[in-house]
Amino acid sequence: MSAFGHCTFQAAYAAPFIMISQNRQAERDRHQADEDYRTNVEAERRIEDLQKRLAEIEVNKLNRIIKLLEGRPVQ
């Protein structure tokens, strides 16, 4: 068997194992990307909730300030 023939045999023998390994890695990468996406979506939802809550607090504080300036009792 020539050196070229030996290399061809090794490549043909190893190819299925390499492809299986690459497919498994691709599946792990897809799974990690899905997890990252879900984490990002949840983080974005929490940030939006916090922004809404902070806006409500700010409005309430401004309303209290206005009442104080107008001389009305603050509750």
C-alpha positions, 0 to 999 in steps of 0.5 A: 500500500502506498503512502497515499493509499494509507492516508486515504484509508485512514481518512476514510476510516476516521471520517465517520467518527469525525462527523459524529463528533462534529454533529455532537458538538453542533448539537451542544452548541445549539443547546447552549445557544437556546439556553443563552436565548432563554436567559436573555429573554428572561433578563430582558423581561426582568429589566423591563419590569424593574423599569416600570416599577422605577417609573411608578415610584418616580411618578408617586414621588413627583405627585407627593412633591406637587401635593407638598408644594400645593399645601395639600396633605400627603398620604 
